Amino acid sequence: MAVVLDMVNFGRGTTKLPHSVLLEMQKELLDHKGIGTSVPEMSYRSSDFAKIINNAETLVWELLAVRDNYEVIFVQGGGSSQFCAVPLKLIGLKVAECGAWSAKAAEAAKKFGTINIVHSKFGNYTKIPDPSTWNLNSDASSVYYCTNEMVHDVEFDFTPDVKGAVLVCDMPSHFLSKPVDVSKFGVIFAGAQKNVGSAGVTVVIVSDDQLGFALRECPSVLEYKVQAGNSSLYNTPPCFSIYIWGAVAMEKLSSIKSKMIYEIIDNSQGFYACPVEPQNRSKMNIPFCIGNVKGDDALEKRFLDKALELSMWSMKGHRSVGGIQASLYNAVKIEHVWQLATFMKNFWRLL
Ligand SMILES: Cc1ncc(COP(=O)(O)O)c(C=O)c1O
């Protein structure tokens, strides 16, 4: 019997998009949320597009726990334009050249100021030179590196200590795939097409400290202060790419949130039990019983009472199935899920 498999895109250039996102795009293509027009036709100054871009931005803030002293902007021009935006902003750049992309960034930056390479080329880019051998100790204002060199496939598993210089990071293939301590960086940029959407939009996270200065030659479209000051609407933004970006990030967010709770259930040695098979579990509504697979009424009541004391409510399962049900809809933030996860762990361990 012939087995037909779905085509899976393992390409390095552009990411596979989640099937659910493609279906949503298809459903909404002609008429976005019943407003009578499609996203590519929408005015980028309209309140409808404002909702789309605000949602995309909020998701970056949530997923990466970005603090108030940072700006999140969406720009055109890809990672390559940031190779120019960064040196136009931060003169005296140093580059950790560990692969083709950081080599390109260094080449682009040379046009605008003094560039030092922190280490001479290391073999055929098969390894990251030991940071203790990097030439960091002069007066460079900033250090640029790429977390994952997509051509040579060298990945940083640490954040370099750059001795007080501003750290700039090109992060496309990592972006939103793992937690990042944003506070260590002056600038992070990532083209969406690698991990979180389709080509056309680049997300830049820039600390407020880095907004001020830019070289006189810096075109306004590349100036972070201008883009941040205009909420990414200084020039026409890539509306459809931002819309896709938001949908993919939302999908990621719900996977992360539901995983936090399912992991506790599955690691609780039967204390919490989810009746649904792992491959069919909802990311939005998580049902579970407490005490055993059928649920212990007294324990479940205690769980709900304790949860209420901690301001977590409405988790009683539907009357037809009983047990507990936690719904993780979009407005339920990661920190709320974290609060529930911590409570579940404590309830189980301290019983
Ligand atoms: C690490 C890295 N930086 C920058 C770029 C350039 O991105 P763009 O083609 O969007 O300018 C790429 C593209 O693959 C990349 O992998």
The ligand as an ORCA input file, in Angstrom:
! r2SCAN-3c Opt
* xyz 0 1
  C      21.734     35.148     10.341
  C      21.175     35.895      9.195
  N      21.311     37.239      9.190
  C      20.831     37.964      8.170
  C      20.211     37.381      7.084
  C      19.741     38.255      5.947
  O      18.378     38.355      5.935
  P      17.615     39.065      4.693
  O      17.818     38.188      3.510
  O      16.193     39.091      5.156
  O      18.182     40.410      4.533
  C      20.029     35.990      7.062
  C      19.352     35.358      5.921
  O      19.297     34.178      5.750
  C      20.534     35.230      8.152
  O      20.410     33.911      8.187
*
